[in-house]
Amino acid sequence: MKILHKTLLILLTLITLNSCNKTKVNKTTEPSKKEALLFSIDNKNAGQFTISKKVPKNLENKISTEFKTRSKSEEGTTWTENYIEVSENKNELLSCIITDNDSTIVSIIIKSSKFKTANNIGVNSSITAFTEAYPEYAIWYSYVGDVFVIESKSLNIQFVLNKEDFIGNKKALNTSDLVSLKIADFKPNAKIKSINLF
C-alpha cells in the first residue's frame, strides 16, 4: 500500500509539473529589426521622415540623427528653432525642424541627391529635367528667405534653385514679396540645390 501511495504521489507530481510546463509562456523577445532608409520623396515625406509625425527611431545604424538648436531671425523677429540633422556615414542627407515638446516634424529640408520623386527629380537635377518631368510648373523668387523656387502644380514641394544660376534682372526681384520668373532667367544648366517639404 505504501508503494502504491508513493507511486501515486510521484505520478501526481509529474502530471502537475507537466501541465505547468504546457501553460508556461515562452517569452523570448527578438530585437526589433532596423529599417533601411527609403529615398522616396512625396508631398509630406522624405523616406520614413514624415511631416506631422515623430522622428523615426528604428533606422539602420549607418543613419544617425543629431539634435541641434539655432537662433533664427526674420523680418525683425528672432526665435530659437529645434532641428535634427540626419546623416548616412557622416554625409548629411536632410534636416527636420521639430516641435519643442515632442519632436514632431514640422518641415523637412532635403540636401542629398539620393532622394528622388516618383518622376526621378531630386537635389542636383537640372531645371530642364524638372520642366520635362513636371510640365505644369512655376518659378518664383521671395525676398523672405531669399530663395529661388521651382515647383510643380501637382506637388506640394518647393525645389530650391541655386542663386548663382540666376541671370535675370536682379532689380525686378524686389518689386513684390513673390516675383514670378521664367526659365530664361536662369542658366541652361541651373540645378536644384535643396528640397523643402512643409
N, C-alpha and C positions, 0 to 999 in steps of 0.2 A: 504494500500500500504506500509505503514511504517512497519507493522508487517511482511509482505511478504519480504520486503527488509532485515529486521533483521534476519528472518528465513534463507534466502538465504546466508547471511553473516556468520551466525553460521554454517550452513551446509558446506559452502566452507572452513571454518576454520577447521572443523572436518575432512573433506576429505584431506586437506593439511597435517594436523598432522598425520593422519592415514598413508598416503603414505610416510611421513618422517620416521615413525616408521618401516615400512616394509623395507626401504633401509638402515636403520641403521644396521651396522655390530656389532655383539656382540663379542667383543674380550676379552675373559677371558683366560688368559694364565695359563695352568696347569703346575705345577712344573714338570720338567723332572724326569723320574723315574731313580733311582740309580740302577746300574747293579751289580749283584753278580759276584765276580771274578771267572773266569774259571780256572781250574787247569790242562789244557792240555798243552803238550809240542810238538812243531813241529819244523821244521828246522829254522824258523825265529821268532817264538813267544812262550811266556810263558803266557797262558791265553790271556788277551787283550793287553799285553805288546809285541810290535812287532818291530823288527829291522827296521830302516829307517822311523818309524812313531813317532809321538809325544806321550808323556806320557799321558795315558788315564786319564780323569778328572772326569768321571761320575760313579765312583765305589762307592759301598755302604759304609756307614760311618765307619764301623769297619776296612776298608782298609785305611791306611794312607801312605802318601809319604812325605819323608823329604829330601830336597835338601842339599847336602854337597859338599865340595871340599877337595882334598888331594894332597899332593906332591908325585909324582912318580919318580923313578929313575931306569933306566935300561941301561946296557952296556955304562955307562958314560954319559948318557943324563938324565936331570931332567926336569920335566914339572908339571903343575898343571892340575888335572883331575876333571871335574864336574861329579857328580853322584847323584842318588837318592836311598834311601833305602825304600823299600816297606814292610809294616808290617800289620799284622792282629791281632788286640787286643794286640799290643806291641810285638808280636812274628815275627821276621824277616822272610820274605818269599823269597825276591830276591833283587838284586840291579841292577841298569841300569847305564852304563856310557852314558852320554848325551853330545850333542854338546854345545859349549859355547853360541851360538847366539839364538837358537830357541828350545832347549830341545828335539831335535830329538834323539831317542835311537840309540846308536852305537853298544852296546853289552849288554848282559844280563847274570848275574850270579845267578842261582837258588840255594837257600840254604835250602829250605823246602821240606820235603818228600811228601807234599800234591800234588805237580806237578808230572804228570806221562806222559810217551809217550803212543802211541797207543798200545804198547806191555807191558804196565804196569811197565815200568822201571823209577825209579826216584832216588833222594837222599836216601841213606841207602839201596838201592838194592844191593844184593851181586854180586860179579864178576861172580859167577856161574849162577845166574839168568839172568845176562846180556848176557852171551855167549849162553844160551839156547834161549833167545828171539831174539838175533841177531847173528846167527852162523858165518856170514862173518864179523869178527871183526879184529881190530888191536889194539895192546897195545904198547905204547911208552913213553919215558921219554925225556924231554928237559930241559937242564940247564937254558935256557932262561925262566924265570918264575919258575924254579924248580918244574915242575909238572909231575906227572904220569897220563897218559890219556888212557882210553879205548874208542874206537869209532866204530861205525858200518859203513860199506861202503854204506849203504842205507840212512844214516842220515848225515847231516852236523852239527853235535853236538859233543862237547867234554864232556865226562863224566870223571871228575877228581877223581882219586883214592886217598885214604888216604896214605900218605907217610909211616906211621908206619906199613902198611901192606906189604911193600916191603921186601922180604927176599932174593933177588938175589944178584949178585955180584955188590957191590957199586963202585968198581974201574972201572967197564965197563961203568958206567954212563957218564963218562967224555971223552969218545973216539970220540964223534961226537955231533953236535948240536941236533940231533934227534936219539935216540937209540931205536931200536926195542926190545920189550920184549915179554915174554911168560907168560901164566897163572901160570906156575910153579914158576915164580919169585915172586909170591905173596902168602900170607897166604890163605888157602882154604876159609875162611870166610871174605876175603877182601871186602870192601864196597865202594860205590860211595859216595864221600864227598860233591861234588857240580857239577853243570852242567853249561857249558859255551855255549852261543849262540852268533854268530858273524854275 
